[in-house]
Amino acid sequence: SSLTCVGSFSRLIGFVDIRCKSLLSILQGHRGAIMQTKFSPDGLLMASYGRGEEEIFIWDLRTLGLVKTLPRPNMKTNQRLYFDWNHDLLAFGDTLGNVYSYDSKDWSLISANKIHDQPVGCVSTLSSSRLVSCSGTRKTEDLNEMIKSEIKVYEIGR
């Protein structure tokens, strides 16, 4: 597809046709600068996050309407904290080291676990039940030690 979306510091999300470089539509609703957007695996929904906000917005791309907000507690930071949406799983972390995962079919909370001692900078879904996360605090210059202490791979209960 030639459709992509771009977030802005003006709190807007623009949908762009990259073939002809034209703006197709704009979404509004965030209170902070847009830090991340991610299309659902089927391309029908999109998740977005604004700086310092305590929720992730879920948009329906067929109607360009907001359909759901997911609580993202403990986000008292302006750092980028990345989330991932793959398979039927949307996963993200918080500044206290917790990782949350939601089933994107019915938006039920699958798990909320303390995984790290520091803020979770990134979460990736490896499968519908397996995640990898990184705290990103960089307590050491030694790459091997950092991998052992800051990167976690784990299964979630489903």
C-alpha positions in Angstrom: 0.0 0.0 0.0 1.1 3.5 -0.6 -0.7 4.9 2.5 1.4 5.9 5.5 0.8 8.2 8.4 2.9 10.8 10.0 2.7 12.2 13.5 3.5 15.8 14.3 4.6 18.0 17.2 1.4 20.0 16.5 -0.6 16.9 17.8 -2.0 15.9 14.4 -1.7 12.7 12.5 -1.7 13.0 8.7 -2.5 10.2 6.3 -0.3 10.5 3.2 -0.3 8.8 -0.2 3.5 8.4 -0.7 3.2 7.8 -4.4 1.8 11.3 -5.2 3.0 12.9 -1.9 -0.5 14.2 -1.1 -2.2 14.6 2.3 -5.4 12.6 2.3 -6.8 13.2 5.8 -5.9 14.5 9.3 -6.8 13.0 12.7 -7.0 15.2 15.8 -7.5 14.4 19.5 -4.1 14.1 21.1 -2.9 16.5 23.8 0.8 15.8 23.2 3.1 15.7 20.2 2.7 12.4 18.3 5.5 10.1 19.3 4.4 6.9 17.6 1.8 5.4 15.2 1.3 1.8 14.2 -1.1 0.1 11.8 -2.9 -3.0 12.9 -1.8 -6.2 11.1 -5.0 -6.1 8.9 -4.5 -2.4 8.1 -8.0 -1.5 9.4 -7.0 0.1 12.6 -4.2 2.3 13.8 -2.8 3.0 17.3 -1.2 6.3 18.3 0.5 7.8 21.3 1.1 11.4 22.2 4.0 12.6 24.4 3.2 12.5 28.1 -0.3 11.0 27.6 -1.6 8.1 29.7 -3.4 6.3 26.9 -3.0 4.9 23.5 -5.6 5.9 21.0 -7.1 3.2 18.6 -8.5 4.6 15.4 -10.7 3.0 12.8 -9.2 3.8 9.4 -12.5 3.1 7.6 -14.3 5.9 9.4 -11.3 7.9 10.7 -12.9 7.8 14.1 -11.5 7.1 17.5 -12.9 3.7 18.7 -11.0 3.0 21.9 -8.4 4.3 24.3 -6.2 1.9 26.2 -4.9 3.1 29.6 -1.1 3.5 29.6 -0.4 4.2 33.3 2.8 5.5 34.8 3.8 7.6 31.8 5.1 10.7 33.6 7.8 11.2 31.0 8.5 12.9 27.7 10.7 10.0 26.6 9.7 7.9 23.6 8.4 4.6 24.9 7.6 2.4 21.9 4.8 -0.1 21.6 4.2 -2.9 19.1 1.1 -4.4 17.4 1.6 -7.7 15.7 -0.6 -10.8 15.4 -3.6 -10.0 17.6 -1.5 -8.5 20.4 -0.8 -4.8 21.3 2.0 -4.5 23.8 3.7 -1.6 25.6 5.6 -0.7 28.7 5.7 2.1 31.3 8.1 4.1 33.3 8.0 1.7 36.3 9.2 -1.3 34.3 5.7 -2.9 33.7 4.7 -4.5 30.4 1.1 -4.7 29.3 -0.5 -6.7 26.6 -4.0 -6.5 25.1 -5.9 -8.8 22.8 -6.8 -6.6 19.8 -9.8 -8.7 19.0 -11.8 -7.7 22.1 -9.3 -5.3 23.8 -9.1 -7.5 26.9 -6.0 -7.1 29.1 -4.0 -10.3 28.7 -1.2 -9.5 31.1 0.4 -6.7 33.2 3.7 -7.7 34.6 6.7 -6.1 36.3 9.5 -7.1 33.9 12.2 -4.5 34.5 13.5 -2.3 37.3 13.6 0.7 35.0 11.4 2.3 32.4 10.6 0.0 29.4 11.8 1.8 26.3 10.6 -0.7 23.8 8.4 -3.8 23.5 8.2 -6.0 20.4 5.8 -8.9 19.8 7.5 -12.0 18.6 4.4 -14.1 18.4 0.8 -14.0 19.8 2.2 -15.1 23.1 5.9 -14.1 23.2 7.4 -10.6 23.8 10.8 -9.1 24.0 11.4 -5.8 25.9 14.3 -3.5 26.8 14.6 -1.2 29.7 17.0 1.2 27.8 18.6 2.6 30.9 22.1 1.7 29.7 23.7 1.1 33.2 26.8 -0.4 31.6 29.0 0.1 28.6 29.6 -3.6 28.2 27.3 -4.9 25.5 27.2 -8.5 26.8 26.2 -7.2 30.3 23.6 -4.9 28.8 22.0 -7.7 26.9 21.8 -9.9 30.0 20.5 -7.2 32.3 18.2 -5.0 30.1 16.7 -7.3 27.4 14.0 -9.7 28.4 12.3 -12.4 26.3 9.2 -14.0 27.9 5.9 -15.7 27.3 2.6 -14.2 28.3 -0.4 -16.3 29.5 -3.3 -16.6 27.1 
